[in-house]
Amino acid sequence: MVAPLMVSNIQAQTHGTDGSKDYVLRTLTFEDKDYKGTEDNAQTYWSDLIPASEYGNGNGRNSWYDENNTELSFCPSTTALFPGYGGHAISCYVGNNLEQCGNYMYDLQAYNVTSGANASENFCVHFGYLDDSGMGMMNELVYFEFGDGKERVIDHMYVTNTTYAYNILENGDGWMVPTGGVSNDCWFKIVAYGYNLNDELTGVAEFALWENGTGIKDWTKWELSSLGNVSRVEFNMIGSEELYASGYGLGAPGYFAYDNVAVRFDKNTDTGIREIHSPDNGQQMPVIFDLSGRRVQNTQKGIFIQNGKKLVITK
């Protein structure tokens, strides 16, 4: 499995470690003290977004914007099949009691940690996925983007499991996952898709939340610079074959917790934006992926992802 990497002294802005990098890192911490935006409730901006209970109820109801810092933002979709179902919710809830809290009523709880990354108070919880079961309640992937309309490299972020997801994988629910949990061969991953301002895919990255009989139980660094310069990053949750054995879609809850998203800013211009070139004919060929994140050249009958939305081919 991916070995946990502990966080050490991450600040809202740091320089390249070798002194020669041409960028600085700004970090989205979800902490009130680090908010640099212009909202009237600046002193409590992030905390005001935390639901009163540990039940996120879909996670997609509140917008947020890390203005004047990383510029990352999330806005609930206006084209979702069920508006408000799927999103990125701010949370401060943690715990390790699988028996009591390993159900959907505690879906905003990060598992087996005592705080956010780097001993912080707040973090964020993602919920949302697409699969080809025909049973899902989503027609598009959940994403965050740069709210100022620019492209930048996201260097890394820290992720961990939620109590709800970990419990279902560890112990099962007797329905989507058999009682006793998944086998040692089971895996459960996050897939990140980077897109530029032209809606062209820039890269795909994966992170295993569960494999080889166990799961991530601490804040763990996920390198994302391989996505390149992006204007947005979309996230999907996928699993090995046994997680779809029920016939009702992905058996594991499609959640993960994340914190301390580090973004590269050019030292000189503080933007990192690149000149955008369109194809010579003014058009671009659509890029299509299967639900495992593999690029597809010749599509056949099935469900695919194109520009972050579900594409159903029936013939």
C-alpha positions in Angstrom: 0.0 0.0 0.0 1.0 3.7 -0.2 3.0 4.4 2.9 1.7 7.4 5.0 3.8 10.5 4.8 3.5 12.8 7.7 3.0 16.6 7.2 5.6 18.9 8.6 5.3 22.7 8.9 3.3 23.5 5.8 2.6 27.2 5.7 0.2 29.2 3.5 3.1 30.2 1.3 6.5 28.5 0.9 9.4 28.8 -1.5 10.9 26.0 -3.6 13.0 23.8 -1.3 16.3 24.0 -3.4 16.2 27.8 -3.8 16.4 27.5 -7.6 12.7 26.9 -8.4 10.9 29.7 -10.3 7.7 29.4 -8.2 6.4 29.6 -4.7 3.8 27.3 -3.2 0.5 28.7 -1.9 -1.5 26.3 0.2 -5.3 26.0 0.6 -5.5 25.0 4.3 -9.3 25.7 4.9 -8.2 27.6 8.1 -9.9 30.8 9.0 -6.5 32.4 9.9 -5.3 31.8 6.3 -8.3 33.3 4.5 -7.3 36.3 2.4 -10.5 36.9 0.6 -12.9 39.8 0.6 -16.0 38.3 2.2 -17.5 40.2 5.2 -17.1 37.1 7.4 -13.4 36.8 6.7 -12.5 35.9 10.3 -14.8 32.9 10.3 -15.1 32.2 6.5 -14.2 28.5 6.4 -15.7 27.6 9.7 -19.0 29.1 8.7 -19.2 26.6 5.9 -19.0 23.5 8.2 -22.4 21.8 8.6 -23.8 21.6 12.1 -23.7 17.8 12.1 -21.4 15.2 10.7 -23.9 14.3 8.0 -23.0 16.0 4.7 -26.2 15.0 2.9 -24.6 15.0 -0.5 -21.8 17.6 0.1 -22.7 19.9 -2.8 -24.7 22.8 -1.3 -22.1 25.4 -0.4 -19.7 27.3 -2.7 -16.3 28.4 -1.6 -13.4 30.4 -3.0 -9.8 30.7 -1.7 -9.6 34.2 -3.0 -6.2 36.0 -3.1 -4.4 32.8 -2.1 -4.5 29.7 -4.2 -7.6 30.9 -6.1 -9.1 27.4 -6.0 -12.8 27.4 -5.8 -15.8 25.0 -5.8 -19.3 25.8 -6.9 -22.3 23.4 -6.9 -23.2 22.2 -10.4 -26.2 23.8 -12.1 -26.4 20.9 -14.5 -26.2 18.0 -12.1 -28.9 15.3 -12.3 -29.7 16.0 -8.6 -28.4 19.4 -7.7 -26.5 19.4 -4.4 -25.7 15.7 -4.7 -22.0 15.4 -5.0 -19.4 18.1 -4.0 -16.7 19.3 -1.7 -17.8 20.1 1.9 -15.7 21.8 4.5 -15.5 19.7 7.7 -13.7 19.5 11.1 -15.1 16.1 12.1 -12.7 13.3 13.0 -13.0 9.9 14.7 -12.0 6.2 14.8 -15.1 4.4 16.0 -16.1 2.2 13.1 -19.0 0.5 14.9 -20.6 3.8 16.0 -19.7 6.2 13.2 -19.0 4.0 10.2 -22.3 4.9 8.4 -23.6 7.6 6.1 -24.8 9.7 9.1 -21.0 10.5 9.7 -20.0 10.9 6.1 -18.0 14.1 6.9 -15.7 12.4 9.4 -12.1 11.8 8.5 -10.9 8.4 9.9 -8.3 7.7 12.5 -6.9 11.2 12.6 -7.2 13.8 15.4 -7.3 16.9 13.1 -6.8 18.2 9.6 -3.4 17.8 8.0 -0.5 19.5 10.0 -2.7 19.6 13.1 -5.1 22.0 11.6 -8.8 22.4 12.5 -10.5 22.1 9.1 -10.3 20.1 5.9 -12.6 19.2 3.0 -14.5 16.1 2.1 -15.2 15.0 -1.5 -18.2 13.0 -2.5 -19.1 11.9 -6.0 -18.3 9.3 -8.7 -19.5 8.0 -12.1 -19.8 4.3 -13.0 -21.5 2.3 -15.7 -24.1 0.5 -13.6 -27.1 2.6 -14.6 -27.9 2.9 -10.9 -25.9 6.1 -10.1 -27.4 9.4 -9.1 -24.7 11.5 -10.9 -24.3 12.5 -14.5 -21.0 14.5 -14.2 -17.8 14.5 -12.1 -17.2 16.8 -9.2 -14.3 19.2 -9.5 -12.5 22.3 -8.2 -11.1 25.0 -10.4 -9.2 28.2 -10.4 -11.7 30.9 -9.8 -9.7 33.6 -11.5 -9.8 31.8 -14.8 -6.1 30.9 -15.0 -4.0 27.8 -15.4 -1.5 26.6 -12.7 0.2 23.5 -11.5 -1.2 21.9 -8.4 1.9 20.5 -6.7 0.3 18.1 -4.2 -2.5 17.7 -1.6 -3.0 15.5 1.4 -5.7 12.9 1.5 -7.1 10.2 3.8 -10.1 7.9 4.1 -13.4 8.9 5.7 -14.8 6.7 8.6 -17.8 5.7 6.5 -15.7 4.5 3.5 -13.2 2.7 5.7 -15.8 0.9 7.7 -17.6 -0.5 4.6 -14.4 -1.7 3.1 -13.2 -3.2 6.4 -16.4 -4.7 7.7 -18.9 -4.7 4.8 -22.6 -3.7 5.0 -24.1 -7.0 4.0 -25.5 -5.5 0.8 -23.1 -3.6 -1.5 -20.1 -5.2 0.3 -20.4 -8.6 2.0 -20.3 -8.8 5.8 -16.7 -9.2 6.8 -15.4 -6.7 4.3 -13.5 -6.9 1.0 -10.8 -9.4 0.0 -7.1 -8.8 0.1 -7.1 -8.3 -3.7 -9.6 -5.4 -3.5 -8.5 -1.9 -4.3 -10.3 1.5 -4.1 -8.8 4.6 -5.8 -9.2 8.3 -6.4 -8.7 9.3 -10.1 -7.9 12.9 -10.8 -8.3 14.4 -14.3 -6.6 17.7 -15.2 -8.0 20.0 -17.8 -6.7 23.3 -19.3 -8.7 26.3 -20.4 -9.4 24.7 -23.8 -11.1 21.7 -22.0 -8.2 19.5 -23.2 -7.0 16.8 -20.8 -3.6 17.6 -19.4 -3.0 14.4 -17.3 -4.5 11.7 -15.1 -3.3 10.8 -11.6 -4.4 8.0 -9.2 -4.2 7.5 -5.5 -5.0 4.2 -3.7 -7.1 4.6 -0.6 -7.3 0.9 -0.1 -5.2 -2.0 -1.3 -3.5 -5.2 -0.1 -6.1 -5.7 2.7 -5.8 -2.3 4.3 -6.5 1.3 3.8 -5.0 4.8 4.3 -5.4 5.8 8.0 -3.4 9.1 8.1 -2.9 12.2 6.1 -0.9 11.1 3.1 0.8 13.2 0.4 -0.5 12.8 -3.2 1.8 14.3 -5.8 -0.3 16.0 -8.5 2.3 18.0 -10.5 2.1 15.4 -13.3 -1.3 16.8 -14.2 0.5 19.9 -15.6 -1.0 23.3 -16.0 -4.7 23.0 -15.2 -7.7 25.2 -14.9 -9.7 22.5 -13.1 -9.3 19.1 -11.7 -12.1 16.5 -11.8 -12.3 13.6 -9.4 -13.7 10.1 -9.8 -13.8 7.1 -7.4 -13.2 3.6 -8.8 -12.6 0.1 -7.4 -11.7 -3.4 -8.3 -14.2 -5.7 -9.8 -15.6 -7.1 -6.5 -16.8 -3.6 -5.5 -19.3 -3.8 -8.4 -20.4 -7.3 -7.7 -23.8 -6.3 -6.3 -25.0 -5.0 -9.6 -25.9 -1.6 -8.0 -22.7 0.3 -8.9 -19.7 1.1 -6.8 -20.0 -0.7 -3.5 -17.6 1.6 -1.5 -18.9 5.0 -0.5 -17.4 7.5 -2.9 -15.8 9.7 -0.3 -12.3 10.9 0.6 -11.0 13.7 2.8 -8.4 16.2 1.6 -6.4 19.1 3.0 -3.4 21.4 2.3 -3.7 21.7 -1.5 -0.4 23.3 -2.7 -0.4 25.4 -5.9 2.6 26.7 -7.8 2.7 30.5 -8.4 5.3 32.0 -10.7 7.8 34.1 -8.6 7.9 36.9 -11.1 4.4 37.2 -12.5 2.5 35.4 -9.7 0.2 33.9 -12.3 1.6 30.9 -14.1 -0.9 31.4 -17.0 0.2 30.1 -20.4 -0.8 31.3 -23.9 -3.6 29.1 -25.1 -3.4 27.8 -28.7 -6.4 26.5 -30.5 -6.1 23.8 -33.2 -5.5 25.3 -36.7 -9.0 24.4 -37.9 -10.7 26.0 -34.9 -12.0 22.7 -33.7 -10.7 20.0 -31.3 -11.3 16.3 -31.2 -13.1 15.2 -28.1 -11.1 13.2 -25.6 -13.0 10.2 -24.2 -12.2 8.0 -21.2 -13.6 4.8 -19.8 -14.6 4.9 -16.1 -11.2 3.6 -15.0 -9.5 6.7 -16.5 -8.1 5.1 -19.7 -8.2 7.1 -22.9 -10.5 5.4 -25.5 -9.9 5.8 -29.2 -12.7 3.6 -30.6 -15.8 3.7 -28.4 -18.3 0.8 -28.3 -21.5 0.3 -26.4 -21.1 1.5 -22.8 -20.7 4.5 -20.5 -17.7 6.8 -20.9 -16.5 10.3 -19.7 -16.2 13.2 -22.1 -15.4 16.7 -20.8 -16.3 15.6 -17.3 -19.8 14.4 -18.2 -21.3 11.0 -18.7 -21.4 9.8 -22.3 -23.7 6.9 -23.0 -23.3 4.9 -26.3 -26.0 2.4 -27.0 -24.9 1.1 -30.4 
